[in-house]
Amino acid sequence: MTVLPFPICPEPDEAAREAGRLMFAGPVDFVKGVVAMDGLPPADRLELCFAGRSNVGKSSLINALTGRKSLARASNTPGRTQEINYFALGPSRYLVDLPGYGYAEAPRPVVEKWQRLLKGYLSGRQTLRRAFVLIDTRHGVKAVDEEILTLLDRSAVTFQAVLTKADKVSAAEREATVQQVRDTLARHPAAYPELVVTSSEKGYGIATLRAIIATLE
């Protein structure tokens, strides 16, 4: 069995880059926040979701992708986002911001409710085409991330690892994290075989991620 090397995703070609630019230059609108599975909007378009442990930079990345400073609420308080937040990306995509996981600040019953909602969504949403699992470049994959990766394997949901805050570490530290992520993903059959390295602050990887989202079918 060949172990995939999980290379860093190359720069998109001109057509894919332009498709991504055009898609994200169009309307991106908040649809609703969902607190239970029966509140999900109609499954009438392709969905891409963003998952990551609390304070990984998920809201900042969504804001950078969409070019809107406050589309997704960024907060320094772990566990602040308690809903599945839906955004319409034009008429053909939903961007889905999942509740952060791995927080310790919230009461246990609240945490358990969020975990059930997260698992229900990942296991049961037929229009979910890809999950982007965000990994903080400063810390790499942690045990709580492994739980989500395993859930995605079991749910047969393709996921792609996106490293965030890449500008916050040295080149050597970044490479060490990339290798740790590669070693982890080799154990997960649902992992897409390319990594995306990003910095919301500096703009690294944003065009690449836009192109991926725009060209998924």
N, C-alpha and C positions, 0 to 999 in steps of 0.2 A: 504494500500500500504506500503510495507516494504522499508524503506530507507536504501540504501546500506552503509555500514560503510567505504568503501574505505580504506582498510588496506594497509600498505606498502607491496609491492611485496616481497614475501619470496626469499631467495637465490635460484638460479636455481639448479635443480638436476644435477648430474654429466654428464648425457648425453646431457642435454640442454646447460650446461656450455661449454662442449667440442665442441658442434655444433657452438656455438657463437665464441669460440676461433678460430676454423678452418676457419670459414667464414671471419672473420676480419683479419686473418693472410694471406689470399689470396690477390689478386689484388683489389685495390680500385682506380679508375681512374676518374679524372675530365672529364666529357663529354661535357658540354656546359653551358653557362649562357643564360637564356631565358628572353627576355624583353616583349614578347607578346605571346598570347596563340597559335598563328600559328607557333611559333618556338619550341614548345614542341617536344621532341623526340618521336619515335613510342611507342605506349602503348603496349609493348610486354613483360612486366615483372611486377612483384609486386613492388609497390612503398611505401616507408615510408617517410613521410615528417616531418621536424622539424620547428616548428613555435614558435615565442616568441617575446616579445617586445624588442626593441633595447637595447643592452648592457646586456642582460640576461645571456650571456655566451654560446650562441648557437654554435659559431665557435669553442670555446674551447672544448665543449662537443663532437662535431663531430671529432675534432682532437684526443681527448682522446680515443674515440671509435675505430678509425681506426689506432691508434698508429702512426700517421703521424703528425709532429709538425706544418705543415703549409698547410695541405690539404685545409681546410677552412680558409679564411682570417679572423683573429681576429683583431678587431680595437676598440679603445676607443672612436671613433667618432660615435655617434648615427646616424643611417641611412646610414652608409657607403655601406652596401650591398644593391644594387638596382635591383638585378636580382634574378630569380629563378635559383639556381645553382644545376645542376644534377651531381651526382657521381655514377658510375657503381660499385656496390659491387659484384664482380664476375659476372657470367652470368645470375643470377636469381633475382637480386634486383637493384633498384635504391634508393639511399639515396638522398633526395631532401631538400636543404637548402633554406627556404623561406625568402623573405625580412623581416627584422625586422620591427615591427610596434610600434606605440606610440611615435615616435620621434618628436621633435619640431624644430630641426635644419634646416631641408630641406625646400625649398620653397613649398608653398601650391600646385601648379600644379604638382610638382614631387610627393608629398605625395599622392595626389589623383590618379595619374597614378599607383603608386605602390599598392594602396588599390584595384583598379579595377583588377589588375593582380592577386593579392592574392585571391580575391573573385572568380574570374573566374576559377582559378586553383582548389580551394577547392570545388567549386560547380560542376565542370565538368570533373574531371579526374577519369575515371571508374576504373583504375588500382590502385588507391590510397587505400591501405588497412588499414593504420592507420596513424593518425597524432599524433606526440608527441608535446604537448604544454608545453613549458618550463616556469617555474615560479621561480623567484628569491626567495630563502628561506629567504632572509633578508627583503623582502617587501610583499610577499604573492600575492594574486590575486588582480589586480587593475581593474578599470572600462574599460580600453582599452582591457584587457584580456577577459572580459565578452563579448565584441563585437565579438571576434573570436570564443569563445565557443558557442555563439548563432548561428553564421554562420555555424559552424560544425554541430550543432543540425539540423538546417534547411537543410543542405546538406546531412544528414544521413551518415556522416563520423565519424567512431569511433575514439575518441581521448583519449590519455592517458596523464595524468599530470606527468611531470618530474620536480622535484624540483632541482634547481641548486645551487651551492655555499653553500652546506650544512655545509661545514667546517668553514664558516665565522661567524657563530652565535653560541650561547650557546645551550645546550640541551633543556633548557626551552623555549628559543626563537624558536628553531626549532619545538618543539612540538606545540607551539601556531600557527605557520604558517601552519603546517600540518592540524590542526583542522580547521583553516580558509579555507583552500583549500577543505577539506572534506565538509564543510558546503556549499561552493559554488557549488561543483560538484553535490551535491544532487539535484540541480535544473536543471541539464543538462542531458537529456536522452541519449545523444550520448557518455557520459563519460564512459570509461572503468573502472571497479570497483577495480582497484589496482593502488596505487601510486608508483613511483620510486623516491628514494631520492639519489642524486648524488653529487659528488665533482670531477670535472675534475682534480683539483690539487692533491688531495689525492687518487683518484682512486675509491672512494666509488660508488657503484651502476653500475660501468661500465660493469662488467661481467654479471650482471642481464639484463641490457639493450641490450647487445650483444645477450644474449640467447633469449630474447623476439623477436628481429629482425630475428634471424636465424630460429626460430621455427614457425613463422607466416606462414599460408598457404592461 
